[in-house]
Structures are given as structure tokens and as C-alpha cells.
């Protein structure tokens, strides 16, 4: 019985190989498409702005994730990309609930780099926390400077200088014109 089954499998394999279509040219697979990461606005030639997808090669420049607490802490995720695209996911206790998109200029992005350098962000500890302390919201920030990414998780007993960096993100929430991203 095992011989019959093995012969059947080998025969089907050979038969399927014989049925492949031969063509004069080689089939070339299409080029890989970069995975979609987010949505952004892109100006068109006629002055209108359309919502398009941001590709993965638009790398992340800076970000902040503000977490939950027992009170009314704002909970959101904000990402700034090297192109100037900014994405926002408003989760709770924030004016913009849902997914939003905006664009900032290089000058605004430079303020993040300048502040990070001013507070020596790249030399901060990776984490400031105490597991025995509760009801403090977690904030994670990150930035890329000179090709190196630094992420800081902050909850408890942190240097106050990092608050100036976080304040830039909070200020950005109010300064830019957010456009709702269709779901």
C-alpha cells in the first residue's frame, strides 16, 4: 500500500511539472511593493491635496506614546517621519480621537533635534521607572539623530529635562492642522 501511495505521489508530481507552460521569455516577478505604513497628504500640481499612502522607506524620525493612568491623562501615539508627515492616533482624553494626518516643515523638525541635543537625550537612560509606584502614566519617546535611534521609557524618577522634549510633541498637537484619516 505504501508503494502504491509513493508511486501515486511521484506520478502526480511529474505530471504537474509536465503541465507547466513554457514560454519564450522568462516570467519576471513584479518588483516588491513597500508595505504601507500610514496615510499622508501630498500636494498635487493643481494645488489640491490628496490623501495617499506613506511607504515604509519614509523612516520614522521621532515619536511619542502617552499611556493610560487612573485619571484623565491624554492617551495617544504621535509619529513624525523624515518627510515631515505626522500621524496621530488619538485614543483617550484628547481632542482628536481616531486617526489623523498632518505635515510639518524641516524647521519644526529641527526644533526636535535641537531640543534632544540640548537635553543630551541620546545619553539618557533607556528607562525611568519603579514597579512599586502605581497610577503614573507611561510615556515613551524616541528620536533619530545622526542615524542612531534612541528610545526613552519614562514613568517615575526621571530627569526633568525630558519634559521639555515631550512638551514639543504636546505643542505640535495644538499647532498643526489635523486631517481625519478615513478608516
NORZI-V378174 format. One record per residue. RES is the residue in one letter. PHI is phi in whole degrees, 0 to 359 (none if undefined). NEAR is the number of other C-alpha atoms within 8 Angstrom. D_LAST is the distance of its C-alpha to the last C-alpha in whole Angstrom. Layout:
RES/PHI/NEAR/D_LAST ; RES/PHI/NEAR/D_LAST
This chain:
X/none/4/56 ; X/295/5/54 ; X/295/6/56 ; X/296/7/55 ; X/296/8/51 ; X/296/8/51 ; X/296/8/53 ; X/298/8/50 ; X/296/8/47 ; X/298/8/49 ; X/297/8/50 ; X/295/8/46 ; X/296/8/45 ; X/295/8/48 ; X/296/8/47 ; X/292/8/43 ; X/291/7/44 ; X/289/6/47 ; X/270/6/44 ; X/290/6/42 ; X/278/4/42 ; X/265/4/44 ; X/233/5/43 ; X/288/4/45 ; X/243/4/42 ; X/282/5/40 ; X/285/4/37 ; X/255/4/35 ; X/295/4/31 ; X/296/4/28 ; X/297/4/28 ; X/295/4/25 ; X/261/4/22 ; X/296/7/21 ; X/297/6/18 ; X/281/8/14 ; X/250/8/14 ; X/202/8/11 ; X/244/11/10 ; X/209/14/13 ; X/264/12/15 ; X/230/8/18 ; X/294/8/21 ; X/260/8/22 ; X/300/5/26 ; X/272/4/26 ; X/93/6/25 ; X/278/7/21 ; X/239/8/18 ; X/239/8/15 ; X/273/9/12 ; X/230/8/13 ; X/275/9/13 ; X/267/10/15 ; X/274/10/18 ; X/299/9/19 ; X/286/5/22 ; X/274/9/21 ; X/287/7/23 ; X/288/10/22 ; X/264/10/24 ; X/208/12/24 ; X/204/13/22 ; X/216/13/22 ; X/234/11/21 ; X/257/12/22 ; X/262/11/23 ; X/287/9/24 ; X/220/9/27 ; X/283/6/29 ; X/253/4/28 ; X/248/6/26 ; X/296/11/25 ; X/292/11/22 ; X/239/13/19 ; X/198/13/17 ; X/232/12/17 ; X/234/12/17 ; X/233/12/18 ; X/245/12/20 ; X/259/12/21 ; X/301/9/24 ; X/285/5/22 ; X/99/11/22 ; X/291/13/18 ; X/234/13/17 ; X/244/14/14 ; X/227/12/13 ; X/244/12/12 ; X/275/14/13 ; X/253/11/15 ; X/200/9/18 ; X/56/8/20 ; X/216/10/19 ; X/298/5/18 ; X/261/8/14 ; X/265/9/12 ; X/115/9/9 ; X/253/13/8 ; X/224/13/10 ; X/223/15/12 ; X/205/13/16 ; X/222/10/19 ; X/234/10/22 ; X/268/7/26 ; X/296/7/28 ; X/300/6/30 ; X/295/8/28 ; X/294/10/27 ; X/297/8/31 ; X/296/8/31 ; X/292/11/29 ; X/297/10/32 ; X/298/8/35 ; X/294/10/34 ; X/300/12/34 ; X/291/9/37 ; X/298/7/39 ; X/266/8/38 ; X/58/8/38 ; X/304/10/35 ; X/295/7/36 ; X/254/5/39 ; X/289/7/37 ; X/294/6/37 ; X/288/8/34 ; X/212/7/34 ; X/232/12/35 ; X/198/10/35 ; X/212/8/38 ; X/295/5/37 ; X/272/4/39 ; X/257/7/37 ; X/247/5/35 ; X/59/6/32 ; X/243/8/31 ; X/291/10/28 ; X/268/10/27 ; X/232/11/26 ; X/246/12/26 ; X/238/12/26 ; X/207/11/26 ; X/203/12/28 ; X/249/11/29 ; X/229/7/33 ; X/53/4/35 ; X/77/5/33 ; X/244/6/33 ; X/266/8/30 ; X/235/10/31 ; X/236/9/29 ; X/235/12/30 ; X/260/12/30 ; X/235/11/31 ; X/218/12/32 ; X/212/9/36 ; X/54/7/39 ; X/245/9/37 ; X/291/5/39 ; X/295/6/38 ; X/297/7/37 ; X/292/10/34 ; X/296/7/33 ; X/295/9/33 ; X/293/11/31 ; X/298/10/28 ; X/299/8/29 ; X/298/9/28 ; X/294/10/24 ; X/295/8/24 ; X/295/8/26 ; X/299/8/23 ; X/304/7/20 ; X/272/6/23 ; X/275/6/24 ; X/272/9/21 ; X/267/5/19 ; X/276/7/15 ; X/244/7/12 ; X/296/8/9 ; X/268/9/6 ; X/299/4/4 ; X/270/3/0
